[in-house]
Amino acid sequence: MTAFRLAVLGGTGPQGKGLAYRFAKAGHHVVIGSRDDARASAAATEIAARLGQDPAHIITGADNNSAAEEADVVLLAVPFDGHAALVESLSKRLVGKVVISCVNPLGFDKRGPYGLDVPDGSAAEEAQRIAPDARMVGAFHHLSAVNLWGDADVLDHEDVLVCGDDKDAKAIAIELSRAITGRDGIDAGALRLARQLEPLTAVLISINKRYKVRSGLRVSGLAEH
């Protein structure tokens, strides 16, 4: 497996921290990004303590600008509110880099969660418009933060669905999925399919509430991958 230098922007939040933990555990060099570098460093220290003193586990914290600058691959794990402003502020640093969006534009009301209408179609497409020279991919949308932070060696009951228009960038996200599920992610098609993948998270949240579980997705009918 190729070891990447990953920036997880939003790595102080539950999903971002869980993904950072899984990537660091798998041997990738992870930089947690936050608007507050002290919070990023605190999250990195927490993950490092959980991983133990193994020198193969490299995880640090930095402000979002520095984290993106240092990374080969940038993961967007931030709330949709403020997402556009963050990508705009980083657009020059994202030129030529693989950028993976797991942002889910969701709303909540008395009837439960639902997908928001996004003018660009999806958060991933919004990010691509704002940073046109980034190599944009959508992936890791449907993973439970609790499961990511849990004790299971890998989440082998789940699949990671990956969409994108850059073949090589998508291949990197597919490979990175091994850190989560123990196997390659699934090529789900073009970046525009993020319009379907992102709001599907609302369905899983609804299922979780109804059945008091932490549901995930597994695609049947494929040869073992």
Phi, psi and omega in degrees: 000134177290135176266124181253159170260109188252135168256123177254100181275124191094020183287356175270348177277168186302311182289316180299318179294321178295318177295317179301318178301313182295318180293318178295319179300326181279357175103006175278151176274117187247132172245117177278128179252145178205161172296332181249108184295335176293319177294321178297316180294322179296318178295320179296320178296320179297316180292317180300320179296322179291325181283342182089196187262013180300119183296344178289341180269101183249116179215131182225173178234151180199170172290162186303318181298311181294320180298314180294322181297321186281340195270155168274322182233132180247125179254124177267110180232046185253160174298151181297324176294115183095354181301312183298318181296321179295312181298320178300318182292337184253002192305320181291329180281346183265358182301124177078356183267151172286123179240122181251122179259126170242025182287132179244108178284098185237150171239162180223134173219195183297339180270353178116195182282154177203157178280136178280151172282123181248123183308323180277355181106319181200166176296321180297319179289326174299314179297322179294322177296317183288324180239073189296339181266003173278154179262089194275138177222148171250130181193166175066023183291326198255015184270130179291131177299323179295317178295320180298323181272357184285184187269350181300139181300311173220158178268071189283359175268003184235159171240150173257122178265131187237130176231148180174164180256346178263110186302314184289322177295320179295323179298325178293316178296322178297318178293319180298334180299337179300330179294339183261307188256349183086005178209170181300149169290172182254129177288108185264357176120205187287163182300329182296342178286353170300338177297332177266324184290318185297307181288346177299337177301327178297325178295317180294320178298319179297318177297317180302316181293318184292317187255000180056053179228180171239085188286158176217183180244138172223127183269125180267165174088358179261149171295152182305132186231000000 
